[in-house]
Structure formats: C-alpha cells, structure tokens
Amino acid sequence: MEASNRNRTLALAAMFQSAVLVKELAWQGRCDLDPLQTLVSSLFAFEAESLEAVYGGVEHLERGLRTLVEQMDAPSGRIDGEISRYLINLMDLERRLRKQPDRTRTLRQGIEVAQSQSEVFGLTHENVMARLGQTYQDSISQLGPRILVQGEQTHLSNQDTAARIRTALLGGIRGAVLWRQAGGSRWRLLLGRNALVQEARGMLEHIVDD
C-alpha cells in the first residue's frame, strides 16, 4: 500500500467515522446506517486493490472526513474529547492486536462468518451486527483494557445497540490497520495534522462538486 498523505487521510477518516458513530449510538441509540455500512463493508474487503477501494470511494467516508476537519482544525477548547479518546483507543487496540496473531486469526474467522451472513441478509442486518459484535468480544475485548464507551445506560445495555457499537469499533480498528500500513503513527498525527486537514478539505470539496 502506498504510504501517501491521501491514504493516511482516508484511513484516519475511517477511524473518525467509527468514533462519531460510536458516540451517537451510545448516547442516542441510533445512527445513520450509510456510514456504518461503509465500515462494515470495509471489514469484508480482503482483496481490495487500493485503500480507496476498501471503502468504495471517498464519498462513503464523508462523515469521517468532516469529523476529521472539525476535530483537527478546531481550537483546543472546542475539540470533542470523547471522539479524540476513541481515536487513540483504536490505535492502541490495533497495536495490541498486531502483537497477538492468535487473536488476529480469531478475528478473521469471525469476520468471514459475518461476511457470509451479509450475503444473505445485508450488511447492517441484526444477524450480521450480532456476529460482528460477538467477534469483537471474542478477539478485541481479550487484548487488555477495554474501551470505556460513555453513553446512556438504556442504550448501552440494549443488545442490538451494543452489537452496533462493537461493529463500529471493529471498523475503526480496520481503519487503524490501514493507517499504520500507509505510514501513519502518533507522531505523524501530531506533526502532520495540517497536511491531513488540507487533504481532507480537498476531498470534501470534490464530494460537494460531484
């Protein structure tokens, strides 16, 4: 995979898309299904020819790109700390997962089962969400300290909502893997933020023009 600023921006946008959907699901119990569907489909894109192809086009990451710009180009007092925390958590989980091949295999197997289900029921069907949520618990939740998701207890304790939250987190970890493969790192996030924001703005302009 090409270690380009464009690829890093797309991968980072996927992580931001994951983070903002997790927040919405946790506090509101619902989210727009289109950006969630994009994250789910990325989990099944094992043989994609490019990072952009993983997401089926830049336009499917519009929510993440907008959140990226809002978070990284905002004064420090206006940054959403909850979204920032989820982003760092996703990077930490990817790093831990990389060090445990057995968990990676468990994750891949669970995703393959969910992919087969999605071909019958559709990407965001409750059966697919349940399988991906269980896969998250069987693999990612075993890596160490868990992500503390804040929200309304009514929504967090709802089985279907919890499965969607875990699915969104899986999609975010997929983005974190691609971020690293494209040359991303925490230092790159800190020192290259202006270039990332500029790239994201350019992508959003093209989406609007189209």
C-alpha angles and dihedrals in degrees: 000000000000113000094223131146088240092057092045090051092051093048091047090049089055090055092049089048089054093048096050092047091050089053093049094048093047096049103029103024092231143061140182105286096212097070089041090052089053091056092047093050090050089061090060096045095099096149103035115152094221141008090255089053090056087069098035093244139336093272091069090063095052093115091052094045091052091048090048091055093044092051102038099039097044128101110263092253092059098049114116102239093196093058092044091052092051090050093054090044090055091053091049092050092050090052092050093045091053089059094053112061092178091061090047090056091048089050093050093049093051092048091051090054090050090048090056090050092049091057088061103034106022133258099284099034114135091244091057091045090050092051093048091046091052090047089055090052093047095050118012097036089057095059097084136274108024127230109265105225113200121208148099110327090222090063097037091054093048108104097216094046092048090052091052091049091052090046091053089050090052089053089051092052088051087055090049090053090051091045090057093044089053091055098267124152139155090266090051089051092053101038098035099044095115092054091047093050091047091050092048092050090052091051092049091051090054091049091053092046091052 
